[in-house]
Amino acid sequence: MEASRWFWIHCLSPLHIGAGEGVGVIDMPIQREKVTEWPIIPGSSIKGVQREHYRAKGQDTFVQKVFGTQGDQDGSAGAVVMTDGRLFSFPVASRYGTFGYVASPLILKRLARDAKALGVSLDIPDFIEESSTLVTMNSKLVENDELYLGEFQGAAKKSQQLTDFAKQMAKLLFDDKQSQTLWIERFVIVSDDVFQYIVTMNSEVTPRIRIDHETQTVSKGALWYEEYVPAEAIFYGLMWCDRVDGSNDLSVRHQLLNQLEKQMYLQLGGNTNVGKGRVSWRMTGGERS
């Protein structure tokens, strides 16, 4: 794929991008992939807040070129394409080390496939075929080789390959040493079955109420439950540039991508007035594999 990049989203606060009204206990669930049931961030949500970010800075011409025009008969599509944000790691409470960044073999296989499609270099070693629980060599999550992750307990194997991979990913995900170290010391691979249970049963569920201004009590029927992706969850996506102003010149497409901010802080989803949906968006890549 020509003129392409990765983007990474790190949730700094709980994130709710709703899927409408739920039919179960959770009244307002988050959006999930249909097949995997893993949380997802729609590409339209990402592009929408980025469009507003650049528009607020007065870069109207740049906004039209990157994101397209709106609201007129001569509207046109933007040059930059973004996929949905796909889950890379999910945070889980841990007896040791407070919490872990959890991924699975299937997560890494999808990442490897997407790297190939993107045409960028990403060294994913062969440990992804292993079914045992793996931690990094200096992991904060284990004591006497025992791991207590959420409600799961078992033996964990220290892996140099996983450590090398965690260090590689740390440089892509974060630009500061403190966050990189936090990631390397808490990255863990669990089986696909355990991961599936974690991401479907360990999201945040928050009760919400609406107060009657006259009685200062809960309004009748105004109690509902909202689902959130927890803070520290990490997503990734692919982005690329199509023709710019009718030109298929590859150098022009790279130039447009290079004009995008490499990192920005955005507010995604609902309940922004109570601090939800604060994320770090980071773009990396561009080198050919």
C-alpha positions in Angstrom: 0.0 0.0 0.0 1.5 3.3 -1.1 1.8 6.4 1.2 0.6 4.7 4.3 1.0 5.0 8.1 0.1 3.4 11.4 -2.0 5.3 14.0 -2.2 4.4 17.7 -4.8 5.4 20.2 -4.1 5.3 23.9 -7.2 5.9 26.2 -6.3 8.4 28.9 -9.8 8.2 30.4 -12.7 5.8 30.0 -14.1 5.9 26.4 -17.7 5.5 25.4 -18.6 5.4 21.7 -22.1 4.1 21.8 -23.9 1.5 19.8 -27.4 2.8 20.6 -29.7 1.3 23.2 -28.8 -2.2 24.5 -31.2 -5.1 24.9 -29.5 -6.5 28.0 -28.5 -5.3 31.4 -26.3 -2.5 29.9 -28.6 0.2 28.5 -25.9 1.9 26.5 -23.2 -0.5 25.3 -20.0 0.4 23.4 -19.4 -0.4 19.8 -17.8 -3.8 19.2 -16.8 -5.8 16.1 -19.5 -8.2 15.1 -17.3 -11.3 14.7 -14.9 -10.9 17.6 -17.0 -8.8 20.0 -13.8 -6.8 20.7 -14.3 -3.0 21.3 -13.7 -0.8 18.2 -13.4 2.9 17.5 -15.1 3.9 14.2 -12.9 5.6 11.7 -15.6 8.2 11.2 -15.4 9.2 14.8 -11.6 9.6 14.6 -11.7 11.7 11.4 -14.6 13.8 12.7 -12.7 15.0 15.8 -9.5 15.5 13.8 -11.3 17.6 11.3 -12.6 19.8 14.0 -9.1 20.0 15.6 -7.6 21.4 12.4 -10.7 23.6 11.6 -10.4 25.2 15.0 -6.8 26.2 14.2 -8.0 28.0 11.1 -6.6 25.5 8.6 -9.6 25.4 6.3 -7.8 24.8 3.1 -5.8 21.9 4.7 -9.1 20.5 6.2 -10.8 20.4 2.8 -7.8 18.7 1.2 -7.4 16.1 3.9 -11.0 15.5 5.0 -13.0 16.7 2.1 -15.7 19.4 1.8 -19.1 19.3 3.5 -22.6 20.8 3.0 -22.5 21.9 -0.6 -23.3 20.4 -4.0 -19.6 20.5 -5.1 -18.5 18.4 -2.1 -15.6 16.0 -2.5 -14.0 13.3 -0.5 -10.8 13.9 1.4 -7.4 12.5 0.4 -6.6 10.8 3.7 -8.3 7.4 4.5 -8.4 6.0 8.1 -9.6 2.6 9.1 -11.5 1.8 12.3 -9.4 1.7 15.5 -8.8 -2.0 16.2 -8.0 -3.3 19.7 -4.3 -4.0 20.5 -4.2 -4.4 24.3 -6.8 -4.3 27.1 -5.9 -3.3 30.7 -6.7 -5.7 33.4 -6.2 -5.4 37.2 -3.3 -7.5 38.5 -2.3 -8.6 42.1 1.2 -7.7 41.2 2.1 -4.5 39.3 -1.4 -3.0 39.7 -2.5 -3.7 36.1 -1.3 -5.4 32.9 -1.5 -4.5 29.2 -3.1 -7.7 27.9 -2.9 -9.1 24.3 -3.3 -12.5 22.7 -1.9 -14.6 19.8 -4.8 -13.7 17.6 -4.3 -9.9 18.3 -0.6 -10.3 17.1 -1.5 -12.3 14.1 -4.0 -9.6 12.9 -1.3 -7.0 13.6 1.2 -8.9 11.5 -1.3 -9.3 8.6 -2.1 -5.6 8.8 1.6 -4.7 8.8 2.0 -6.7 5.6 -1.0 -5.0 4.0 0.4 -1.6 5.0 3.8 -2.4 3.6 5.7 -1.2 6.7 8.3 -3.0 8.8 7.1 -4.6 12.0 9.1 -7.4 13.6 6.6 -9.9 15.1 8.4 -13.0 16.2 7.2 -16.6 16.2 6.1 -16.6 19.9 2.6 -15.8 18.7 2.0 -19.5 18.1 2.5 -20.4 21.8 -0.5 -21.0 24.0 1.1 -20.4 27.4 0.9 -17.1 29.2 4.0 -15.0 28.4 5.5 -12.0 30.2 8.5 -9.9 29.7 11.8 -10.6 31.4 11.5 -7.8 33.9 7.7 -8.1 34.3 6.1 -6.4 37.3 3.1 -8.8 37.0 4.6 -12.0 38.4 6.1 -13.3 41.6 7.6 -16.7 41.8 6.4 -17.2 38.3 2.8 -16.8 39.4 0.4 -14.4 37.7 -2.8 -13.1 39.1 -4.7 -11.3 36.4 -8.2 -10.2 37.1 -9.9 -13.4 38.3 -7.3 -15.7 36.5 -4.4 -17.2 38.2 -1.6 -19.4 36.8 2.0 -19.8 35.8 3.6 -17.4 33.5 6.7 -17.9 31.3 9.2 -15.1 30.9 10.1 -14.6 27.2 13.1 -12.7 25.7 11.2 -12.6 22.4 8.3 -10.9 24.0 10.6 -8.5 25.8 12.2 -7.5 22.4 8.8 -7.1 20.8 7.5 -5.0 23.8 10.5 -2.7 23.5 9.8 -2.3 19.7 6.1 -1.5 20.3 6.9 0.9 23.2 8.7 3.2 20.8 5.7 3.2 18.5 3.1 3.7 21.2 4.7 6.3 23.4 7.2 9.2 23.1 8.3 9.4 26.7 10.5 6.9 28.6 8.2 6.6 31.6 5.3 5.4 29.5 7.6 3.1 27.5 8.9 1.5 30.7 5.4 1.1 32.1 4.4 -0.7 29.0 7.4 -3.0 28.8 7.1 -4.1 32.5 3.3 -4.8 32.2 2.8 -6.3 28.7 1.5 -9.8 28.8 0.2 -12.4 26.3 -2.6 -14.7 27.3 -4.5 -17.4 25.4 -7.2 -16.3 22.9 -9.9 -17.8 25.1 -8.8 -15.9 28.2 -8.5 -12.7 26.2 -12.0 -13.2 24.8 -13.4 -13.5 28.3 -11.5 -10.4 29.5 -12.6 -8.1 26.7 -16.2 -9.1 26.8 -16.6 -9.3 30.6 -14.2 -6.7 32.0 -15.2 -3.4 30.5 -16.3 -0.6 32.8 -20.1 -0.3 33.5 -21.1 2.9 35.2 -24.6 3.7 36.6 -26.0 7.1 35.6 -28.9 9.0 37.0 -30.8 12.2 36.2 -31.9 14.5 39.1 -35.4 16.1 39.2 -34.7 19.8 39.7 -37.8 20.3 41.8 -37.6 17.3 44.1 -33.8 17.0 44.0 -34.2 13.2 43.8 -33.7 10.8 40.9 -36.3 11.3 38.2 -38.7 8.5 37.7 -37.1 5.9 35.4 -33.9 7.9 35.0 -31.4 5.3 36.0 -29.3 3.7 33.3 -26.1 1.8 32.8 -23.3 2.9 30.4 -20.4 0.7 29.2 -16.9 2.2 28.8 -13.6 1.0 27.4 -11.3 1.4 30.4 -8.5 3.9 30.6 -5.1 2.5 29.4 -6.7 0.5 26.5 -4.7 0.7 23.3 -6.0 0.6 19.7 -4.3 0.8 16.3 -5.4 1.5 12.8 -4.1 2.0 9.2 -4.2 5.2 7.2 -3.1 6.1 3.7 -3.4 8.9 1.2 -5.3 8.7 -2.1 -4.8 11.1 -5.0 -4.3 14.7 -4.0 -6.0 17.4 -6.1 -6.3 14.8 -8.9 -2.6 14.0 -8.8 -1.4 10.4 -8.3 2.2 11.6 -7.6 3.5 9.5 -4.7 5.7 12.2 -3.3 2.8 14.6 -3.1 0.8 12.0 -1.1 3.7 11.5 1.3 4.0 15.3 1.7 0.3 15.6 2.7 0.6 12.8 5.3 3.8 14.5 6.7 1.8 17.7 7.2 -0.4 15.9 9.7 0.5 16.3 13.4 2.4 13.3 14.6 0.7 13.3 18.0 -2.4 15.0 19.3 -4.8 14.8 22.2 -8.4 14.4 21.3 -11.8 13.9 22.9 -13.7 10.9 21.4 -17.2 9.7 22.0 -19.8 10.7 24.6 -19.8 12.4 28.0 -16.9 14.7 27.2 -18.2 17.2 29.8 -17.3 14.8 32.6 -13.9 14.1 31.2 -14.6 10.9 29.3 -13.0 9.9 26.0 -9.7 11.7 26.4 -7.2 9.9 24.2 -3.7 10.3 22.8 -3.5 9.8 19.0 -0.1 9.1 17.5 1.0 8.5 13.9 4.1 6.4 13.0 5.5 4.7 10.0 6.2 5.7 6.5 9.3 3.5 6.0 9.1 0.7 3.5 9.5 -3.0 4.5 
